């Protein structure tokens, strides 16, 4: 298993370097589902080795007991000692020590980038690179790892499960022209939901795009062979005629991580990785690792700013920087040769769609606006404190918008009653994202996406220069933002046009079902089939189990679900496909239910969504309303905020709705930006004197912030330096306690500073250079051979 998985991953890595990733929808989709950092990749590889070992054993047992009527699983015959040895050899993080959670005053003020140490005794709760939690046990066919329908003859309630593409064709499809607009909510509601989804969960796929055994490219096989789990195409499919299946890759598996690692002396079913923090913490802006956050920061100044684009600007406003490693789709009409790369942000999916890129751009602009203002208010703060304070404000801003403006609209009065009012931090509520939320419930938003990408002018009419286009034409196309009017027309389109309403006969339109990542002369993907297949891949229990979990009775026939799935035609389609209501895939079941009053979900999804948002809020020690996270004056200032204010401060829009998620026709309900309350940053002004000690002393290459008691301050050092001594200082009767100092860090001692050739340490920084015959690449790290002419 170790050798075969290693070869398959090596082959895939080699292909990524040689292939043009933008040529096929498949490679495009797979490329952006890669693990976002090396830690995630290492975990994914270990998980593949661990689980593939059991696949090999299972195949051997199947041959040995081929005449037996009883299914014999590898999991039945292995001792706990053997399981532990397999996990160790695979590279699983067995019995890893808890993270070293610093106990300085500033460490208690700011959350870590990877989410660790939020909870005092469960430091991995909500942290990146940990498994999704299960609210119900996984249901795999072999009780360990194989998905539903891995074996085509397996029966569920006496019936085979239908092909997911067959379900998509017969129960989910609608045309672009047969879409009902949401009369209450704008398309901003949809895009915010996708943006927050990327803030709280990311499930990477297997590192390999080939089978572990035989190295067959998953695009060239219709057999279920790890990590390939292809979507079978029905013989009567109206669109897909040239292939028998659509490739699908299993999600990367976890083995031995965080607080689950101690349990790996016994066998646990396959679990999937959440590669980002579960918290609503603006990881979309700052990343879920220290390494990524440092890349995204502008460390050339001491102002705490984020990097912005050095090549293009949106008038006087900044664009996100480009990611030099991701080329993105290019303008087919452009002959200049000037390439517009994908954008670089805290989440790698930033360029998936232009509407998503626009929201990312707002927050980087807002960060830099606030950081500059805080520098004026508190000139004694250095870049590190400015960055952390601004990041903390932006994170709180995300929470205000999410729980005050967005969540009430999607879960409605019933869900809000379930979630309850905020009464403080709850140490017994795990904020980690649940598997069913990530792989099913929160994907309800896919059924609310409009088939059109709209750009509007200053009067919220169709833009005369940049017209409305089909949704699929805006995938992975940053060039349209840079060369076609910037983000203002996009933001007006989100505010001024309706979301799609979830209607039983119009679940998903052809832009997502038939044209997902459509490229010239290629077979496009089907988002509905992908969602159904992903739920099966993750071993999500089917409809009856979740009905029971959410207080409904189990159903033995389709008449018993008529109170929830009220559309008779859809019920008959589901009965024809699934034969038994208990067999319905949970994602489709949730979408099929009648919407509860004032919500955008039925009973099932309202139950699951309200539970997850409750845990995310109550289980986050840094939730902005938790006592001590902000001062009472700062909480008051934050509670006056709205998403409309962010848009006013970071774009050229001068008129918006106070609630940009609600829909009306311009000019009804629109107001001037001047009438929308701004954030009062004076609530963050610090007194530079402390008690009887007077002015707080400065230290070279460092800065201080008020922290802890009224007589306490905490020091931090500028990038490139580390605190020497105790950072927390107190004013006593005889003056301040002993001050720390800032010591230069020799970055070259740690993996050569990331330099390919020569690393030179400088005071507070370092630089890379190249050997003779090479020059430094744009990333400032790698070296490129100089071509002789």
N, C-alpha and C positions, 0 to 999 in steps of 0.2 A: 504494500500500500504506500509506504514511504517513497519508494522509487517511482512508482507509476504516477502518483499525484505530483511529485516533483518534476517529472518529465513533462506532464501535461501543462503545468504552470509555466515551465520554461518555454515550451512551444508557444503558448499564448503570449508571453512577454515579448518573444521574438517577433511574433506577428504584429503586435501593436506598433513596433518600431518600423516595420516594413509596409504595413497596410495603410492606405488612405482611409481613415476612420469615417470620413464623411461620404463614402460612396454608397453605403447600404443602410437602411433603417435598422437592421439587426446590429451591425457594428456600432452604430450611433447609440442605440439603446444600451448595449453592453458596456460601452466605454464610460458612460456616465453612471454606471452602477458599480464601478470598481471601488474597492476600499479606499477611503479618503486619506489614510496615513499608514505608515509602516506597521504600527502597533496593530491596527485592524487587519492588515494583510497577514501578519504573522499568526494572529488568532484564527483567521479564515483558513490558512493552510493547515494548521494543527487540527482544526475541526474536520476538514476534508479527509485528512489521513486517518483520524480516529474513526469517523463514520464509514469510510470506505473499507477499513479493516473488517468491520462487521458485515459489509456487503459481500466481501470475499468469502468470509466464513459461512454466510447464509447460502451463497451459491453452492458451496461444497456440501452443506447439509441437505440442500434441496436434491442434489444428485444422489446422495447417499440414502436418503429416505424417500426416493421417488415413488415407491410403491405404497408408502404409508398414507393412510387417510388423515392422520393427524399432522397438522402443521408443526414443524419443529423449528424454533428460532434459535439463532446463535446466542441470544440473550439468556436463553434458558439453561445453557450448559457451562457458562463461564463463571468461575469463582470471583469473589470480590477482589482478591489479590491479583488475579489476571487482569481484571478490568482496570485496576489502578496502574499496573505495569504498562498496559496498552496506552492509557492516557498519558503517562509520563514519557513514553517513547515517542508518541505523536507530537509532543511539544506543548501539550496543554499546561496551563499555569496551575499546577497542583499545589493546594495549600499555601497559596501566596500570602505573604504578610499584608496586613492592612496598610493603606498608604500612610506616609508620614505627614500627618496633618499639622501644619505649623500653628502655634498658639500665640502669635504676636497680635497686637491690637489691630494692625492693618489687615492681617490675614482674616480676622473675624469680621472686618468691614466689607471685604470684597470676596465674591465667589471665585473659585478656581475656574480656569477655562474649560477643563475637562469634566467639571461637575463633581469631582471627588470632594469629600469632607463636608458636604452640605449637612449631612446628618452625623451627629456626634458618635453614635455607636454602630451605625450602618453606613460607613463612609462611601460605599459603592452605590447606594440608592440614587438613581437618577443620573449616574455618571456615564460618560461615553464609553463605548467598547465593553458593554455588559449585555447580558441577554435580556430580551423582552420578558416581562413577567406574564404569568398565565393566571387568568381568573377561573378558567376551567382546565383540567388536564388535557394535554395534546391527545389527538386521536389519529395515530398512524396505523397503516394497514398491518404492519408487523409489530405494532405496539412500541416501536423504537424510533424508526426514521423514515419509512417509505410512505409517500403521500397517498391520498385517496386516488383510486383508479391506477395505481402503479401496476397492479396486476389487473388486466382487463376483465377477468372473469370473476372478480370479487363482487359479492352481492351485499347490498345495504337495504335492510328491511325487505329482503327478498328480490331486490332489483339492482341492476347495474346502474351506476351513475352515468348521466348523459355526457357526451363530449362537451367541453366548455364552449367550443366554437359553435356547436349546434344550439346550445342555450343562447349564445349571443345572437345568432341569426334569427331564432324563432321567438324569443321572449324579450329581447332588449333593444332591438334595432328600431331606428326611426330615421327619416331623411332630414337633411339640413332645413328644408322648408317646412317640416312638420314639427315645429318646436314652439312651445308656449312660454312666453316671457313671464318672469316673476313681476307681478304688479306692485309688490312692496319693496323689493330690494334690488340694489344696483349690482353690477358685475364686480364691484369692489369687494363685496362680501365673499365672492368666489375666490378671488386672487389672494385676499388676506388669509383665507383658510388654507390655501396651498402654501403660502409663505410660512405660516405658523407650523404647518405640518413639517416643513423642511427645517424648522427651528427645533423640533422636538423628536423627530425620528428619521433615520436613514438606514435601510436594510441593504447592505452590499451583497452582491452576488458572488458566486464561487469565483476564485481567481482564474480558473481554467475555462476556456471555451471549447475544450475537447474532452472526449470521454477519457476517464482515467485508464481504462483498459483498451488498448488498441489505438489510442490517440486519434479517434475519429472526430472530425470537426462536428460540433453540435448542429451546424447548419446543414450537414449532409447525412443526418440520420434521423429516422422517425422512431427509433427504439428508446425505451426508458433505460438509459445507462448513465450513472452518475458522472458528472453533475447535470447531464442533459435530461430534461423532462418535457419533451416536445408537445405542442398543442396539435392534436390530430385534426385534420380538416375533413369534414363530412364529404361524402362522394357527390352530393348534390349542391355543394356550395356555389352560390351565384357569382362570387367575385374571384375566389382563389381557385384557379384551374390548373396551374402549372406545377404546383407542389402538393404533396400529400400531408404536410405538416408545417407548422411555424415553429422555429426554434424557441426554446425556453430554457433558462438556466436556473437551477435551484439557488435559493438564498444561502449565503455562507452560514455555516454552523458554528456554534460555540462549543468549546470543551474546556472546562476548568478555568473559570474567570471570576474574579471578584468574590463575593460572599457565597457563591455556589461552589467554588473550587474544593472546599473541604468535603463536599458531598460526593466527590468523584471516586470514592472507594466503592460506591455502589452505582449501578447503571441508571442513567437518566435519559429520557427521550430527547430527541434532537431539539435544540433550541437555536433561535436565530439571533444575530448580533444587532443591537442598536448602536451604530457607529458615532452618533452625536449625543449630546446631553439631552435628557428628557425635559429639562426645565424650560420654561418660557424665559429665556435669558439673553436673547439676541445673539445666539451663536451663529445665526445666519450672517451677522455683521462681523463678528470677531473670531469665529472658528471655535472648534471644540478641542483644541490642543494649544499648548504654549508655542509650539513650532509654527503652526499656521498663523497664530495671532501676531507673532513677530514679523512674519512676511508681509502681513496686511498693514502693519503700522508704518507711519512715516517717522523713522528714527533719525532722519537727517536734521531735525530741529528738536528743541526741547519744549514743544507745545502740546504734546499728547495727541497729535493728529493721526488720521488714517490716510493711507496712500490713495492718490487719485490718478486719473489718466494723464499722462504727460504729452500725449499726441493730439488728443481731441478734447473739445469742451462743448457744452450745451449753452452757447452764448457765454455769459459770465459764470455759469455754474459748471460744476465738475461732473465728469463721468467716472464710473468705476475703472480701476486699472485693468489692463488686459492680462490674461493668463498666457504667458509665452508657450506653455506646453499644450494648449488646446486651441486648435485653429478655427473651429466653428464653420458653419455654412457661409459661403461668400456670395456676393452680388454677381449673378451670372452676366449682367450687362456691363460690369465695370472692367475697363481695360487698362486701368492705371497700374495694376500690380500691387497696390497698397492693400495689404491684407488686414482685415478687421477680425482680430481673434475673439475668442470667448472672453467674457469678463471674469475677473478674479474677485472672489468674495469669501465670506466665512463658510458658505455652503457651495459645493461644486456644481449644484444644479441651477445656479444663478441664471445661466443663459438658456435654460430649457424653453422659456417663452419670454417674449418681450414685456408682457405685463409683469411677470415675476422680476425681470431685470430692473424694471422701473421702480418697484417697491424697494428692492435692495439699494438702488441709487439714492432714494430719499433718505434712508437711514445713515448712509455714510456722509452725505451732505449735512444732515442734522448733527451728527457727531462732531464734525469739524466746526460747525457754527457754535455749538454749546462749548466745546473745548476752548475756542478763542475767547468767548465771553467770560468763562471762568478764569482764564488767565488774567483778564483785566480786573476781575473782582478779587482774586487771590493771587497777587503777583509772586508770593513766596512759594507757590506750588511749582514743582518741577514737572517735566513731561510725563513721568510715571504716574504721579498723583492725578494730574489732569486727565490722563488716559483712563485711569481706573474710576475716577469720579464720574467722568462723562459716560463711560461704559455702564456704570451703575444706574445713571439716570436714563440712558437709552433702554436698558433692560426693564426698568420700572415703567417707562413709556409703553413698551410692548405689552406689559401686563395690564396697564390701564385700558389700552385700546382693546385688548383681547377680552378681558372679563367685564368691562363696563359697556362696550359698544358691540362686540361681535358675538360672544357666547350667548347672551340672552335671545338673540334672534334665531339661532340655530336649534337651541334646545327648548325654547318657549317656556311658558309658565310652569308646565309639569316638570321639565328638567331643572328649572331654577329652584323649584321647591325641593327637588331631590338633592341638588347641590348645596342648598342652604346658604345663609349669609356667612360672611367670613368672621370667625370669632377667635382667630389666632392660629399660630403654628401648631400642627398636630404631629408629634413625633411617632405616632403609631400608624400614620398613613403614608404608604410607599408611593412616591411620585413617579416611579419608573413607568415608562409607557408599556401598556399591555399589548400582547401580540394581536388580539382581536381588534383592538383600536387601530393599530398601524396597518394591518393587512386587510381589514374589512370596514369597520364602522366609519373611520374618518375618510375613507375613500368614497363616502356618499357624495362628496364635493365634485367628483368626476361627472356626476349626473346633473350638475348645475352649471356646467361650462357652456357658454354660448358658442355656436359654430362660427361666429364671425369675430374678427379682430377689428375693433372700431377706433378710429382716430377722429377727434372733433376739433373744430376751431374755437375761437374766443366766445362765440355765441352758442356753443354746444350743438352746432350743426355739423353735418359730415364735412370733413376737411376738404377744401377744393383741390389741394395739391397732393395730399397723402390720403387716398381713398380707403374705404373699408375693404379688407381682403379676407379670404378664408383663413380659418384658424391655423391650418397646417402650414400656411406660408410664413408664419411668424415663429416657428420652432427653430431654435439655435441660430438665430439671425440677428446678431447685434448690429450688423451693418445697417439694418433698417432704422435703428434708433439713431445711430451716428449720422447717417446721410439723409434721413427722412424726417427731420423736424424735431428731434430730441424727445424728451419724455412728456412735455406738456400736452400734446395731442393725445397721447396714450392715457394720461391721467384723466383727462376730460372724458375719454371714452369709457373708462371704468366707472366714473361718477355718474355720467349722464345716460348710460344705457343699462338695460335690465339684465339680471342674471337669468339663466334658464330655470324654469320651474320643474320640479320632479313630478312627472305625470306617469301613471302606470303604463300607458300606451306609448310613451315617448321617453324611455329611460336614457338611451344614449344615441346621439346622432352620428352620421357617417364620418364627420371630421375626426372623431376619436375611434370609431369602430372600424372604419375602412381606410383612413388616410393618416394614421398615426405615424409621424416621422416619415411621411411620404417623400421619396426622392425619385428622380427621373428613372423610369423603366425598372422600378423595383417593386417587390411585393411589400406593401405597407403592413404595419402591425395592427392589432385589434386590442384596444385598452380593456374592453369588457372581458375578453377571453383571458388577457393577462391577469386581471384582478381575480377572476374565478380560479385560475390555475395557481395563483400565488396563495390563495387561501388554502387550497388543497396541499400545496407544497409545505405550508407551515403547520399542517396537521390541525387546522381549526375544526372544532366540533361543528356539526351541522345544525340546522334550524331548531330542532326540538330541544336540544341541550341548552341553547341560548334562550329559548322561550321560557324554559323552566328557571334558568338563572335570573331572568328578569320578571319573574312573578306571574308568567302566563302558564296555562296548562299545556302539557304535551298533546300533540295532535296525531290521531291515527288515520284521519282522512281529510280531504281538502275542505269539506264543509265545516270542519272544526277550526279552520283558520280564517273563515269568512269575516269575522269581526275585525281582524287586522288587515288581511289582504282583501279589501272590499271590491276590487275590480273583478267582475265575474269572468271576463274574457282572459285576463292575465292568469287568474286561478286555473282556468281550463288549460291554458298553455303550459303552465307549470306542472299540472297533473299529467299531461301528455308526455312531458319531458322526464320528470323525476319519479312519477308513479306513486310516491309517498311523500307527504309534507315534511317528514323528518329527514328527508334526503336533500332538501334544498340548501345550496351553498349560502352561507350566512350573509355574504355581501349582497347577493341578489334578494334574499329574503327581506333584509332591512329596507332595500329600495322599493320592494313590492308593497310594503305596508302603507296604509293610509296615513297621511301626515297628521300629527296631533295639532290641535288649534294653536296658532302662533308660533309653530316650530317648522323646521325643515327636515324632520325625521318622524318616523312612526314610533310605536311603542318600543321596539327593540333598539333602534339606534339612539333614541332619546335616553333610554336606560344606560347604554354603554357610553355615550358621549358625556352625559352629565356626571357619571361616576369618574371617568378619566379626568375631566376638567376640575372636579372637586379635589381629587388626589393631587393633581399638579399644583393647585393653589395652596391647599392646606398643608401639603407635605414639603413645601419649599421654604427653608429657613430664611431665604432672602426675598420672599414675596414682599412687595413694597409696603404693604399695610401691617406687616408683622412688627410688633413693638421693638424699637431699637434699630431697625434697619435704616430708617430715615427719622429725622426730627419731626415733631408734630407740625411745625411750620412747613417743612418740605413736603410732607404728605398732603397737606392742604393745597400747596402749589401744584402737586402732581394731579390731584383729583379734579382740578379745573381744566385739565388738558383734554384734547380730542385729536383724533387722527387728522381732522380737517386742518388743525393748526400746523401739524407737521408739513402737510401739503402746501399750505400758504407760505411757510418759512423756507421751503426748499425748492419751489418751482416758480414759474412765472404766472401761475393762476392767481387771479384777483377776486374771483367770485366762486364760492363753493357752497354746498349744503353744510349746515352745522353737523349733521350726521351723514357722512359720505356713504354709509352703507344703505341708507334709505333712498328710495327712488322718487323723483318727481321730474317734470318737464321744465327745463329752463324757460323763463326766469323764476317760475313758482318755487318757493322754498329756498332759493339761493340768496346768499348774503355776501356782503363785502368781507374780505379777509380782515379788515380793520376792526370788525365787530366780534371777532372770535378771540377768546382769552388766550394770552400768551403765558409761557412758563416764567414765573418770577424767580429768576436765578439769585436774587439777593438773599433768598432763604439759605443759600449755600455760602454766604460770606462768613469768613472766619476772623475772629479777634486775634490779632498777632501778639497780644500780651496775655500772660497766664499768672493769675493770682498776684502774690507779692513778689514774684520773680521778674515781672516786667516782660520785656520783649523776648521772644523765643530766639535763641542763638542759631545761626546757620552753620552748616558744616560743608567743607569743600565737596563738590560733586554729589551733593545730596539735598534733600528737602524734608519738610516736616508737615504734619497735619494734626489737627486736634483729634484726640482719640481717647476713648475710655472716660475716665473721670474728668471733672472740670479742670483739674490740675495736671492732666496728662497730655502729652503729645507723642507722636510716633514718627520716627525718621525712616526714610527710604532713600535709596541711591539711584542715580541716573543709570540708564542702560550702559552696560560695560563695566559696572562696578557692583560690588556686593558689600552689604553691611558687615562691619567688623565691630563686635560688641553687642550690647543689648539695645535694640531699636526703640524700645518704649522708655520714655523719660518722664519723670514726675517732678513737679515743683514742690520743694520742701522748705522748711523754715530757713535753712542755710543756702537756698538756691536750688538750681536744677541738679538732678542726679547726673551721674557721669554720662557724657555724650558719646555716641558711637562715632565711627569714622567710615569712610567709603574706600574700599580697597579695589584696585584695578583687577579685572578678571582676565586671565590669559585664555582667550577663546581657542587659541591654537592647540591647547593641550587636550581639548575634547574633539576627537575625530577630525583633527586638523582644521577646525573651524568650519568644516564643510567645504573647504577648498580642495580642488582636484590636485593641484600641484603644490604651490608654495603659500603658506600662511604666515603673515607677519603681524605680531601683536603690537598695537599702539595703545597709548593711554586712553582708556575708555572705549576702545574699539579695536578692530583688526581689519586687515585687507588681504585679498587674495591676489596672487600674480601667477604667471605661467613661465614654464621653462622656455629656453630659446627655441624658436620655430613654431610657437603657439601664441594665440592671443586670447584674452579673456572674453567669454561669451556675455550676452546681455544680462544673464542672471547673476553676474559678479562672482561666480563660484567655479564653473566648469571652464575648461580650456579647449580651444579649437585649433587644429593644425592649420597653419598658414599655407594656402595653396600657392605653389610656385608658378609664376607666369613665364 
